[in-house]
Amino acid sequence: MNRAKVQTGLFDQYQLHSQFAFVNYPYLKQLSMLKRTLFLLLILPSVALRAQEKPIAFKGALIYTAAGEPVAGGVLIVQQGKIISIGGAGTNIPANATVVDVSGKVIMPGLVDSHSHLGGPEGGDASAALNPDARAMDAVNPTSDGFKKALAGGITTINIMPGSGHLISGQTIYVKMRDGKVIEDLLLTNEKGLYGGLKMANGTNPIRTTAGVFPGTRAKSAAMARELFTKAVEYKKKIEKAGKDSFKFPERDLRMEPLVEVLQGKRVVHFHTHKANDILTAIRIGKEFGFKPVLHHVSEGWKVAGEIAAVGLSCSIITIEAPGGKMEAMDLSLKTGAILEKAGVLVGFHTDDGITDSRLFIRSAALMVREGMSRNKAIEALTIAGARMLDLSSRVGSIEKGKDADFIILSGDPFSVYTKLEQTWVEGQKRWDITNPADKAFLLGGYGVYSNDRGEFHHHGNDGNDAN
């Protein structure tokens, strides 16, 4: 079980601690000889089991790698949570491997959902419009039934976000759909050493018509965000001036720390924005303070595709057949994916669950393909594109040697309405199987399948506290 070290400060080092690296635990050195011996006796059996894990070879499937052309009659070999080989029918299979015949099936990378609200995330409250110090990880339930729903949809990596009823609602978390009991079991540390981004929003969601701490107009929304980032710039200067002299460090400020990480290019801003003018405002704020936000939703992104491409930003988009009563989304188009692709924008998909159900994630890409998006880019949008937006592409998002063994097995064409997801694998472990009645129940739903605690499923109403 991988477990991430929890962030406690701006200068912390973030890393995943493997059971194989137990000698590096700082507290181990402080244990008495007896306690140390007991510790090793407890941990060594699991280490030994992992070390003895046999390779598994999946043979005969059409494999979409999201890193090149599909491999017909391919062979995928995984061991100890990693991909050790991917190739055609002639690929050498280790003599001790367990061989799984998947002829006629389709294998593709585990899906990456770059914007979800599963697990009951929370961020800021009505006391402030800007809450960079609030952490979704302090609210998410790691044993939520919602994660079973994600697995039933083939999702293996998720960016869990607080809502967008605030200009800054808080810090997001990147999680892997492992079997975990505490949130640290699920956290996924990226290439920048962080396990989450920062959620920002503009447009109607953060605006309140009554007097108070929230903005009443779009212009004031931008002004308040700029004011806080200006303070972060000054805080960053004080840190840099202090150098290695800890006595000269400014007083710790939990609101400033994540913003400094944004300014340093370490923490990704995930920016909820719908209308064309709001998209341009998000771009403008990013340019002013030197960061490149990932633009989320972009209902009118097709209107400003050239402007988005010109500054090199990526877009995480959602597919909704009926925008409902949200006026900002009235001009949402299923052609957005194709238009952004043509403009050269990196495009990914997200569920915003529960706006789009995680079990229907692949359908988002299928609908965009129907409206002109290329098949290859649509597959990438479900996988490697989302991984790049989270700075996780070195580990997840494609089927390549050395990457995490996250993949799904489908009965046929990913974009066919007749295709069924059959299995979801996370780090070489089968986490969902349609032939398992308990797993299939989470696909079909029904009375009593999901928890009665509806608080774990995100409410998207604007009640003055939070929204999508």
C-alpha positions in Angstrom: 0.0 0.0 0.0 1.5 3.4 -1.0 0.8 6.2 1.4 1.6 9.8 0.8 3.2 12.0 3.4 0.6 14.7 4.3 1.5 18.3 3.6 2.2 20.3 6.6 4.0 23.3 5.2 5.3 25.2 2.2 8.8 23.7 2.4 7.8 20.1 3.0 9.0 17.4 0.7 6.2 15.3 -0.7 6.8 11.7 -1.6 5.1 8.4 -1.7 6.5 6.0 0.9 6.6 2.4 -0.3 6.7 -0.5 2.1 10.0 -1.4 0.5 11.5 1.9 1.9 10.6 1.3 5.6 14.2 1.9 6.6 13.7 5.6 5.6 10.9 6.2 8.1 12.3 8.8 10.5 10.5 7.5 13.5 11.9 4.0 13.0 15.2 5.1 14.3 13.6 6.3 17.5 12.1 2.9 18.3 13.6 0.6 20.8 15.3 -2.6 19.5 12.3 -4.6 20.6 9.8 -2.3 19.0 11.9 -2.2 15.8 12.0 -5.9 15.6 8.2 -6.1 16.0 7.8 -3.5 13.4 9.9 -5.5 10.9 8.0 -8.7 11.7 4.8 -7.0 10.9 5.8 -5.4 7.7 8.1 -8.0 6.1 5.4 -10.5 5.2 3.6 -8.0 3.0 7.0 -7.0 1.5 7.8 -10.6 0.7 4.3 -11.2 -0.8 4.8 -8.2 -3.1 8.3 -9.3 -4.0 7.0 -12.7 -5.0 4.1 -11.4 -7.1 4.0 -13.2 -10.4 3.8 -11.3 -13.7 0.4 -11.2 -15.4 0.2 -11.2 -19.2 -3.0 -10.1 -20.9 -2.9 -11.5 -24.4 -4.8 -10.9 -27.6 -6.6 -7.6 -27.0 -6.7 -4.5 -29.2 -4.7 -2.1 -27.0 -5.1 1.6 -27.1 -2.0 2.9 -25.4 -2.7 6.7 -25.6 1.0 6.9 -26.5 0.9 5.9 -30.2 -1.0 3.7 -32.6 -3.3 1.0 -31.3 -1.7 -2.5 -30.9 -3.8 -5.2 -32.5 -3.5 -8.7 -30.9 -1.4 -7.0 -28.3 0.3 -8.3 -25.1 0.3 -6.3 -21.9 2.5 -7.6 -19.0 2.3 -6.2 -15.5 4.1 -7.0 -12.3 4.3 -5.4 -8.8 1.9 -2.6 -9.8 3.9 -1.5 -12.9 3.7 -2.2 -16.6 6.8 -4.2 -17.5 6.1 -4.8 -21.2 3.7 -3.8 -24.0 3.8 -5.1 -27.5 2.4 -7.1 -30.4 1.6 -10.8 -30.6 5.3 -11.8 -30.6 6.1 -10.2 -27.3 8.0 -12.5 -25.0 6.0 -13.6 -22.0 7.9 -14.7 -18.9 7.7 -18.4 -18.2 6.3 -17.9 -14.7 3.6 -15.4 -15.9 -0.1 -16.0 -15.4 -1.6 -15.6 -18.9 -5.1 -14.1 -19.4 -6.7 -14.5 -22.8 -8.4 -11.3 -23.7 -8.8 -12.0 -27.4 -11.6 -9.9 -28.9 -11.4 -7.4 -26.0 -10.1 -3.9 -25.9 -7.6 -2.6 -23.3 -7.0 1.1 -22.7 -5.4 3.1 -19.9 -7.3 3.7 -16.7 -9.4 6.9 -17.1 -8.3 10.1 -15.5 -11.1 12.3 -14.3 -9.7 15.8 -13.9 -12.7 17.3 -12.0 -14.9 15.4 -9.7 -16.7 15.9 -6.4 -16.9 12.3 -5.2 -16.3 11.4 -1.6 -17.9 14.5 -0.1 -15.2 17.1 -0.6 -15.6 20.5 1.1 -13.8 23.8 0.8 -14.5 27.2 2.1 -17.6 28.4 3.9 -19.7 31.5 3.9 -17.1 33.4 6.0 -14.9 34.2 3.1 -14.9 34.2 -0.7 -11.2 33.3 -0.9 -10.2 30.1 0.9 -6.8 28.9 -0.4 -6.1 27.3 3.0 -9.1 24.9 3.0 -8.1 21.4 2.0 -10.5 18.9 0.4 -8.4 16.1 1.9 -9.7 17.1 5.4 -13.3 16.4 4.3 -13.2 13.5 1.8 -14.4 10.1 3.0 -11.8 7.6 1.6 -14.3 4.7 1.9 -17.1 6.5 0.1 -19.3 4.4 -2.1 -18.8 7.0 -4.8 -15.4 5.5 -5.5 -17.1 2.2 -6.4 -19.1 4.2 -8.9 -15.9 5.6 -10.4 -14.4 2.1 -10.7 -17.5 0.9 -12.4 -16.9 3.7 -15.0 -13.2 2.8 -15.5 -11.9 5.8 -13.6 -8.6 5.1 -11.8 -7.3 8.6 -11.1 -9.4 11.5 -9.9 -8.8 15.2 -9.1 -11.3 15.7 -6.3 -12.3 19.4 -5.9 -14.2 21.5 -3.5 -17.1 23.4 -5.2 -17.1 26.7 -7.1 -19.3 28.8 -5.0 -16.2 30.7 -4.0 -13.5 32.7 -5.9 -11.1 30.2 -4.3 -12.8 27.3 -2.6 -9.7 25.5 -1.6 -7.1 22.9 -2.4 -7.9 19.8 -4.5 -6.5 16.3 -4.1 -5.3 13.8 -6.6 -6.3 10.3 -5.7 -5.8 6.8 -7.1 -8.6 4.3 -6.7 -6.7 2.0 -4.5 -8.2 0.0 -1.7 -7.6 2.3 1.2 -9.0 3.1 4.6 -7.5 6.5 5.2 -7.1 9.3 2.7 -3.3 9.0 2.7 -3.7 5.6 1.1 -5.2 7.1 -1.9 -3.2 10.3 -2.4 -1.1 10.5 -5.6 1.9 12.8 -5.6 2.7 14.4 -8.9 6.0 15.4 -10.7 6.0 18.8 -8.8 5.9 17.0 -5.4 2.3 17.9 -4.6 -0.9 15.8 -4.4 -3.4 18.5 -5.4 -4.1 21.8 -7.1 -6.1 24.9 -6.2 -9.7 25.4 -7.2 -10.7 28.9 -8.5 -13.9 30.1 -10.1 -15.5 33.1 -11.8 -18.8 33.8 -13.3 -22.1 33.5 -11.5 -21.3 30.9 -8.9 -19.2 33.1 -6.5 -21.3 36.1 -7.0 -23.8 37.1 -4.2 -26.4 39.9 -4.7 -26.5 40.7 -1.0 -23.8 42.7 0.9 -21.1 40.8 2.6 -17.7 39.2 2.0 -18.6 37.8 -1.5 -18.4 39.9 -4.7 -21.5 41.3 -6.3 -20.1 41.6 -9.8 -17.7 40.0 -12.2 -15.3 42.9 -12.0 -15.2 42.7 -8.2 -14.6 39.0 -8.5 -11.5 39.6 -10.5 -10.3 42.4 -8.3 -10.6 40.3 -5.1 -8.6 37.5 -6.7 -5.9 39.9 -7.9 -5.6 41.5 -4.5 -4.9 38.2 -2.8 -2.4 37.1 -5.4 -0.7 40.5 -5.0 -0.2 39.8 -1.3 1.1 36.3 -2.2 3.7 37.9 -4.5 5.0 40.0 -1.5 5.0 37.0 0.8 7.0 35.0 -1.8 9.5 37.9 -1.9 10.0 37.7 1.8 10.7 34.0 1.7 13.2 34.5 -1.1 14.9 37.3 0.7 15.3 35.1 3.8 17.1 32.5 1.8 18.2 29.7 4.1 18.0 31.8 7.2 14.9 30.4 9.0 15.0 33.2 11.5 14.2 35.6 8.7 11.2 33.7 7.3 7.9 35.6 7.5 5.3 34.4 9.9 3.6 31.3 8.6 0.4 32.0 6.7 -1.7 29.1 5.6 -3.6 31.2 3.1 -0.4 32.4 1.4 1.5 29.0 1.2 -0.6 27.4 -1.6 -0.7 30.7 -3.5 3.1 30.9 -3.4 3.2 27.3 -4.8 1.1 28.6 -7.6 3.4 31.4 -8.3 6.4 29.0 -8.2 4.8 26.9 -10.9 4.3 23.9 -8.5 0.6 24.0 -7.8 -1.9 23.9 -10.7 -4.9 26.2 -10.6 -8.0 24.5 -11.8 -10.3 27.4 -12.9 -14.0 26.9 -13.2 -15.2 29.2 -16.0 -18.0 29.1 -18.5 -18.7 32.2 -20.6 -16.2 33.6 -23.1 -15.6 36.8 -21.2 -15.0 34.8 -18.0 -12.6 32.5 -19.8 -10.6 35.6 -21.0 -10.6 37.0 -17.4 -9.1 33.7 -16.1 -6.5 33.9 -18.9 -5.7 37.5 -17.9 -5.3 36.8 -14.2 -3.0 33.9 -15.1 -0.8 36.1 -17.3 -0.6 38.9 -14.7 0.7 36.6 -12.0 2.7 34.2 -14.2 0.7 30.9 -13.9 -1.1 28.8 -16.5 -4.5 27.6 -15.2 -6.3 24.6 -16.5 -9.6 25.9 -17.7 -12.6 23.8 -16.6 -16.0 23.5 -18.2 -15.4 26.3 -20.8 -19.0 26.1 -22.1 -18.2 28.9 -24.5 -14.6 27.8 -25.1 -15.5 27.2 -28.8 -15.9 31.0 -29.1 -12.4 31.8 -27.9 -10.5 28.7 -29.0 -7.8 30.8 -30.7 -7.2 32.9 -27.6 -6.9 29.8 -25.4 -4.5 28.2 -27.8 -2.4 31.4 -28.2 -1.4 31.3 -24.5 -0.9 27.6 -24.4 -3.6 26.7 -21.9 -5.4 23.4 -21.6 -9.1 22.8 -21.2 -10.9 20.2 -19.2 -14.4 20.0 -20.6 -17.7 18.4 -19.7 -20.4 16.8 -21.9 -24.0 17.8 -21.0 -26.8 17.1 -23.4 -29.2 19.5 -21.6 -27.6 22.4 -19.7 -30.8 23.0 -17.8 -31.3 26.3 -16.0 -27.7 27.4 -15.8 -27.7 30.4 -18.1 -23.9 30.4 -18.3 -24.0 27.0 -20.0 -26.7 27.8 -22.6 -24.2 28.0 -25.4 -22.4 24.8 -24.5 -21.7 22.8 -27.6 -20.8 19.2 -28.3 -18.5 20.5 -31.0 -16.3 22.2 -28.4 -13.8 19.2 -28.3 -13.4 19.3 -32.1 -13.0 23.0 -32.3 -10.4 23.1 -29.4 -8.6 20.2 -30.9 -8.4 21.9 -34.3 -7.0 25.1 -32.6 -4.2 23.0 -31.0 -5.5 23.1 -27.4 -4.8 20.2 -25.0 -8.3 18.8 -24.3 -9.4 16.6 -21.5 -12.7 15.5 -20.1 -14.2 15.5 -16.7 -17.4 14.3 -15.0 -18.0 17.0 -12.4 -19.7 14.1 -10.7 -22.6 14.4 -9.8 -23.3 16.6 -12.9 -22.2 13.7 -15.1 -22.2 10.3 -13.5 -18.8 8.7 -13.3 -20.2 5.4 -14.8 -20.9 7.3 -18.0 -17.5 9.0 -18.4 -16.5 7.2 -21.6 -19.8 8.5 -23.2 -18.5 12.0 -22.9 -15.8 11.3 -25.4 -18.1 9.3 -27.6 -20.5 12.3 -28.0 -17.6 14.6 -28.9 -16.4 12.1 -31.5 -19.9 12.1 -33.0 -19.6 15.9 -33.4 -16.2 15.9 -35.1 -13.4 15.2 -32.5 -10.9 12.6 -33.7 -11.0 9.2 -32.0 -7.3 9.3 -31.0 -7.7 12.7 -29.3 -10.9 11.6 -27.6 -9.1 8.6 -26.1 -6.2 10.9 -25.0 -8.7 13.3 -23.5 -10.0 10.5 -21.3 -6.5 9.5 -20.2 -3.1 11.1 -20.9 -4.5 14.6 -21.4 -6.0 14.7 -17.9 -2.8 13.2 -16.5 -0.8 16.1 -18.0 -3.1 18.6 -16.5 -2.4 17.2 -13.1 1.4 16.8 -13.7 0.9 13.1 -13.4 1.8 11.9 -16.9 5.0 10.2 -15.9 3.0 7.7 -13.9 -0.5 7.4 -15.3 -2.6 8.1 -18.4 -1.0 5.8 -20.9 0.1 2.2 -21.3 3.8 2.4 -21.4 6.7 0.4 -19.8 7.4 1.6 -16.3 4.1 3.4 -15.7 1.5 2.4 -13.1 -0.5 -0.7 -14.2 -3.8 1.2 -14.4 -6.0 -0.1 -17.2 -9.5 -1.2 -18.2 -10.8 -4.1 -20.2 -13.8 -3.4 -22.5 -15.9 -5.8 -24.5 -15.5 -3.9 -27.7 -15.1 -0.4 -29.3 -14.8 2.2 -26.5 -17.2 4.5 -28.2 -19.9 2.0 -29.1 -23.2 2.1 -27.1 -23.1 -1.7 -27.1 -19.7 -2.0 -25.4 -19.5 -2.9 -21.7 -16.7 -2.2 -19.3 -15.6 -5.6 -17.9 -12.7 -4.9 -15.5 -10.9 -2.0 -13.9 -7.3 -2.6 -12.7 -5.3 -0.2 -10.5 -1.6 -0.7 -9.9 -1.9 -4.3 -11.0 -4.8 -5.1 -8.8 -8.2 -5.9 -10.1 -10.5 -3.4 -8.4 -13.7 -3.9 -10.3 -15.1 -6.9 -12.2 -18.5 -7.0 -13.9 -18.8 -10.8 -13.2 -18.6 -10.1 -9.5 -22.2 -9.5 -8.3 -21.1 -7.1 -5.6 -19.2 -5.0 -8.1 -21.9 -5.1 -10.7 -24.4 -3.8 -8.2 -22.5 -0.5 -8.1 -22.8 -0.3 -11.9 -26.5 -0.9 -12.0 -27.5 0.9 -8.7 -30.8 0.4 -7.1 -32.3 0.5 -3.6 -29.8 0.0 -0.8 -26.7 -0.2 -3.1 -25.2 3.1 -2.3 -24.9 4.7 1.2 -27.8 6.6 2.6 -25.4 9.4 3.6 -26.1 11.7 0.7 -23.7 14.2 2.1 -21.0 12.2 0.3 -22.5 13.1 -3.0 -21.9 16.6 -4.1 -24.8 19.1 -4.2 -24.5 21.6 -7.0 -27.0 24.1 -5.8 -25.9 27.7 -5.0 -26.9 27.9 -1.3 -24.4 30.6 -0.4 -21.8 28.1 0.7 -20.8 25.9 -2.3 -21.6 25.0 -5.8 -20.1 23.2 -8.8 
